[in-house]
Amino acid sequence: MRRTTLAALIAAGLLALTACSSSASTASADKPATTAPSPSPSKTYTYEDCVALLEYDYQQGKPQDASKDPECAHLTNDQYVKAVGEVLTAHKDEILEDAATQEP
């Protein structure tokens, strides 16, 4: 009994999906073609944009992982690590001075 009910439910679901997809394709075939607005071009970010973002975050006192941000998301892991290293190297004297003054 359960197998029959399950099979009937699956068959009904497939019929519903088929009906929805065929009516959507029929409806779109009846409409005349219209030109869709072209999407605005998205900004293409560079390695330097990622370094600038990391530098900005550092200057604001809020260094954070920006690997998922648009400015850095296109970089490989090695490129991202290099960008972080660039920012930290530029501030190494500050970092060392801060570490020296915070020691007990």
Secondary structure by P-SEA (a helix, b strand, c coil): caaaaaaaaaaaaaaaaaaaaaaaaaaaaaccccccccccccccccaaaaaaaaaaaaaaccccccccccccccccaaaaaaaaaaaaaaaaaaaaaaaaaacc
